[in-house]
């Protein structure tokens, strides 16, 4: 989840934004902070690999230990690289036979993640902030609606191209703003393909993991990452994300799908209240 209180491209010129607060600036790391970040990482990895809502747990924890918003934002993105690693490792059974499709989607994920990171470092995010609640609500409702029981239409070149473009746009959004990009991808794959929830979730984990990793590279080079937090939170994310696909694989599909949708709708309402009030 990315903050936009200041123009990201000038963070180093803003008082206090290019520096860590006194809580962490002197290099001292409190044990409770590391425990908090580790636990938040487990929670973020678990819900991220299941529902695409990792930042719901991880981003507030980084703010709580005293990181300024921009540093918390980019530190969160770098930490979630471990979420991608763990979720893909846990999704390997569902990824069998998906090689060709993933190869078609990977360029979109790479380009989208790079473009999103560039946008975050270049322009304000107000436009995306205003659209997030609506996008998230639409995606959550799409996940909640049952899919038809008839045969899914065979993928055509036009349908595949349209899905690739949608993936690229969501990955740009994910690299730039990030809130619930996984929910958008999951909704896209569930509504446009014949995969089960577990299979669609596995594809989402790979695509989002790649886009996030590409964006993280840009943040490591150009933005203020707080590495002690990445260490503690990253390990937690790795553990939680590894377990998430196991839950998706074993849980009843319909209750889990509805649970994901309800969580997304609740977050959309909260974001809408914060944005439009």
C-alpha positions as CSV (number, residue, x, y, z in Angstrom):
1,X,0.0,0.0,0.0
2,X,1.6,3.2,-1.1
3,X,1.3,6.6,0.6
4,X,1.0,9.8,-1.4
5,X,1.1,12.6,1.1
6,X,4.0,14.1,-0.8
7,X,5.3,13.9,-4.3
8,X,7.5,10.7,-4.3
9,X,10.0,12.1,-6.8
10,X,11.0,14.8,-4.3
11,X,11.1,12.7,-1.1
12,X,14.7,13.5,-0.5
13,X,14.0,17.2,-0.4
14,X,11.1,17.0,2.0
15,X,12.0,17.6,5.7
16,X,12.1,14.3,7.5
17,X,11.0,12.1,4.6
18,X,14.5,11.1,3.6
19,X,15.5,10.2,7.1
20,X,14.4,7.7,9.7
21,X,12.7,9.0,12.8
22,X,14.5,9.0,16.2
23,X,13.0,5.7,17.0
24,X,15.0,3.9,14.3
25,X,17.5,6.6,13.1
26,X,20.3,5.8,15.6
27,X,20.5,2.2,14.5
28,X,18.9,0.8,17.7
29,X,16.3,-1.9,17.1
30,X,13.9,-2.8,19.9
31,X,13.2,-6.5,20.3
32,X,9.5,-5.8,20.4
33,X,9.7,-4.1,17.1
34,X,11.3,-7.1,15.5
35,X,8.7,-9.4,17.0
36,X,5.9,-7.2,15.8
37,X,7.3,-7.0,12.3
38,X,7.8,-10.8,12.2
39,X,4.2,-11.5,13.3
40,X,2.9,-8.9,10.9
41,X,4.9,-10.6,8.2
42,X,3.4,-14.0,8.9
43,X,-0.1,-12.5,8.9
44,X,0.6,-10.5,5.7
45,X,2.2,-13.5,4.0
46,X,-0.8,-15.7,4.9
47,X,-3.6,-13.3,3.8
48,X,-1.5,-12.1,0.9
49,X,-1.0,-15.5,-0.6
50,X,-4.7,-16.3,0.0
51,X,-6.5,-13.1,-0.8
52,X,-3.9,-10.6,-2.1
53,X,-4.3,-8.3,0.9
54,X,-0.8,-8.6,2.5
55,X,-0.4,-4.8,3.1
56,X,-3.4,-4.9,5.4
57,X,-1.1,-6.4,8.0
58,X,2.4,-5.3,7.0
59,X,2.1,-1.6,6.2
60,X,0.4,-0.5,9.5
61,X,3.1,-2.4,11.4
62,X,5.8,-0.4,9.7
63,X,4.1,2.9,10.6
64,X,3.6,1.7,14.1
65,X,7.4,1.3,14.7
66,X,7.9,4.9,13.6
67,X,8.8,4.8,9.9
68,X,7.7,7.8,7.8
69,X,5.1,6.9,5.2
70,X,7.3,6.9,2.2
71,X,9.9,4.7,3.9
72,X,7.2,2.4,5.2
73,X,5.8,2.2,1.7
74,X,8.9,1.2,0.0
75,X,10.1,-1.0,2.9
76,X,6.8,-2.8,2.7
77,X,7.2,-3.5,-1.1
78,X,10.7,-4.9,-0.6
79,X,9.6,-7.1,2.3
80,X,6.7,-8.5,0.2
81,X,9.3,-9.9,-2.2
82,X,9.5,-12.7,0.3
83,X,5.8,-13.1,0.2
84,X,6.1,-13.8,-3.5
85,X,8.8,-16.4,-3.0
86,X,6.8,-18.2,-0.3
87,X,3.5,-18.1,-2.1
88,X,5.0,-19.4,-5.4
89,X,6.8,-22.2,-3.5
90,X,3.5,-23.2,-1.9
91,X,1.6,-23.0,-5.2
92,X,3.8,-25.4,-7.2
93,X,1.2,-28.2,-7.4
94,X,-1.3,-25.8,-8.9
95,X,1.2,-24.4,-11.3
96,X,1.9,-27.7,-13.1
97,X,1.0,-27.4,-16.7
98,X,0.8,-23.5,-16.6
99,X,4.2,-22.9,-18.0
100,X,3.1,-21.5,-21.4
101,X,0.5,-19.3,-19.9
102,X,2.9,-17.9,-17.3
103,X,5.5,-17.2,-20.0
104,X,2.9,-15.2,-21.9
105,X,2.0,-13.2,-18.8
106,X,5.5,-12.6,-17.4
107,X,6.4,-9.7,-19.8
108,X,3.3,-7.9,-18.7
109,X,4.2,-8.4,-15.1
110,X,7.7,-7.1,-15.6
111,X,6.7,-4.1,-17.6
112,X,3.8,-3.3,-15.3
113,X,5.9,-3.5,-12.1
114,X,8.7,-1.4,-13.6
115,X,6.2,1.2,-14.9
116,X,4.4,1.3,-11.6
117,X,7.6,1.9,-9.7
118,X,8.6,4.7,-12.1
119,X,5.2,6.3,-11.6
120,X,5.5,6.2,-7.8
121,X,8.9,7.9,-7.9
122,X,7.7,10.5,-10.4
123,X,4.1,11.6,-9.8
124,X,1.5,11.9,-7.0
125,X,-0.9,9.1,-6.5
126,X,-4.1,11.1,-5.9
127,X,-5.8,9.8,-9.0
128,X,-5.2,6.2,-8.2
129,X,-6.3,6.8,-4.6
130,X,-9.6,8.0,-5.7
131,X,-10.2,5.0,-7.9
132,X,-9.0,2.3,-5.5
133,X,-12.2,1.9,-3.5
134,X,-14.3,1.5,-6.7
135,X,-11.8,-0.9,-8.3
136,X,-11.6,-3.0,-5.2
137,X,-15.4,-3.1,-4.7
138,X,-15.9,-4.2,-8.3
139,X,-13.2,-6.9,-8.1
140,X,-14.5,-8.2,-4.7
141,X,-18.1,-8.5,-6.1
142,X,-16.7,-10.3,-9.2
143,X,-15.0,-12.8,-6.9
144,X,-18.2,-13.3,-4.9
145,X,-20.5,-13.9,-7.9
146,X,-20.7,-17.6,-8.8
147,X,-19.3,-18.6,-12.2
148,X,-21.5,-20.2,-14.8
149,X,-21.6,-24.0,-14.8
150,X,-21.4,-24.2,-18.6
151,X,-18.2,-24.7,-20.6
152,X,-15.9,-21.7,-20.7
153,X,-15.3,-20.3,-24.1
154,X,-12.0,-21.4,-25.7
155,X,-9.4,-18.7,-25.4
156,X,-8.9,-16.8,-28.6
157,X,-6.1,-14.5,-29.6
158,X,-8.2,-11.5,-28.9
159,X,-9.3,-12.8,-25.4
160,X,-5.7,-13.7,-24.5
161,X,-4.5,-10.2,-25.6
162,X,-7.2,-8.5,-23.6
163,X,-6.3,-10.5,-20.5
164,X,-2.6,-9.7,-21.0
165,X,-3.4,-5.9,-21.2
166,X,-5.5,-6.2,-18.1
167,X,-2.7,-7.9,-16.3
168,X,-0.2,-5.2,-17.3
169,X,-2.6,-2.5,-16.1
170,X,-3.1,-4.2,-12.8
171,X,0.6,-4.7,-12.3
172,X,1.2,-1.0,-13.1
173,X,-1.3,-0.2,-10.4
174,X,0.3,-2.7,-8.1
175,X,3.8,-1.2,-8.5
176,X,2.5,2.3,-8.2
177,X,-0.2,2.1,-5.4
178,X,-0.4,-1.5,-4.5
179,X,-3.5,-1.8,-2.3
180,X,-5.3,-5.1,-3.1
181,X,-3.7,-5.6,-6.5
182,X,-3.9,-9.3,-5.8
183,X,-7.7,-9.1,-5.4
184,X,-7.9,-7.5,-8.8
185,X,-5.8,-10.2,-10.4
186,X,-7.7,-13.0,-8.7
187,X,-11.0,-11.6,-9.9
188,X,-9.6,-11.3,-13.5
189,X,-8.4,-14.9,-13.6
190,X,-11.6,-16.3,-12.0
191,X,-13.8,-14.4,-14.5
192,X,-11.8,-15.0,-17.7
193,X,-10.5,-18.5,-17.2
194,X,-11.6,-22.0,-16.3
195,X,-9.2,-22.5,-13.4
196,X,-10.3,-23.5,-9.9
197,X,-9.8,-21.0,-7.1
198,X,-6.6,-22.7,-6.1
199,X,-5.2,-22.6,-9.6
200,X,-6.2,-18.9,-10.2
201,X,-4.7,-18.0,-6.9
202,X,-1.4,-19.7,-7.8
203,X,-1.2,-17.8,-11.1
204,X,-2.0,-14.6,-9.2
205,X,0.8,-15.4,-6.8
206,X,3.4,-15.7,-9.6
207,X,2.3,-12.7,-11.6
208,X,2.0,-10.4,-8.6
209,X,5.3,-11.7,-7.1
210,X,7.2,-10.9,-10.3
211,X,5.7,-7.4,-10.6
212,X,6.4,-6.7,-7.0
213,X,10.0,-7.9,-7.3
214,X,10.6,-5.6,-10.3
215,X,9.1,-2.6,-8.4
216,X,11.2,-3.5,-5.4
217,X,14.4,-3.3,-7.4
218,X,13.6,0.3,-8.3
219,X,12.8,1.2,-4.7
220,X,16.1,-0.4,-3.4
221,X,18.0,1.8,-5.8
222,X,16.1,5.1,-5.5
223,X,14.1,5.1,-2.3
224,X,14.7,4.9,1.5
225,X,14.4,1.2,2.5
226,X,14.7,0.3,6.2
227,X,16.6,-2.9,6.0
228,X,16.2,-4.2,9.6
229,X,12.5,-4.2,9.1
230,X,12.9,-6.0,5.8
231,X,14.8,-8.8,7.5
232,X,12.3,-9.4,10.3
233,X,9.1,-8.9,8.2
234,X,10.6,-10.7,5.2
235,X,11.1,-13.9,7.2
236,X,7.6,-13.7,8.5
237,X,6.2,-13.1,5.0
238,X,8.1,-16.1,3.7
239,X,6.6,-18.4,6.4
240,X,3.0,-17.1,6.1
241,X,3.0,-17.1,2.3
242,X,4.3,-20.6,2.2
243,X,1.3,-21.8,4.3
244,X,-1.3,-19.7,2.4
245,X,-1.6,-21.9,-0.7
246,X,-2.0,-25.0,1.5
247,X,-5.0,-23.3,3.1
248,X,-6.5,-22.5,-0.3
249,X,-5.8,-26.1,-1.5
250,X,-7.6,-27.7,1.5
251,X,-10.3,-25.2,2.4
252,X,-13.8,-25.5,0.8
253,X,-13.7,-23.3,-2.3
254,X,-17.0,-21.5,-2.0
255,X,-16.7,-20.3,1.7
256,X,-13.1,-19.3,1.0
257,X,-14.0,-17.4,-2.1
258,X,-16.8,-15.6,-0.3
259,X,-14.5,-14.9,2.6
260,X,-12.0,-13.2,0.3
261,X,-14.8,-11.2,-1.3
262,X,-16.1,-10.1,2.1
263,X,-12.6,-9.0,3.2
264,X,-12.2,-7.1,-0.1
265,X,-15.6,-5.4,0.2
266,X,-14.8,-4.4,3.8
267,X,-11.5,-2.9,2.8
268,X,-13.1,-1.1,-0.1
269,X,-15.7,0.5,2.3
270,X,-12.9,1.5,4.7
271,X,-10.8,3.0,1.9
272,X,-13.8,4.7,0.4
273,X,-14.7,6.3,3.7
274,X,-11.1,7.6,4.1
275,X,-10.9,8.8,0.5
276,X,-14.3,10.5,0.0
277,X,-15.3,11.8,3.4
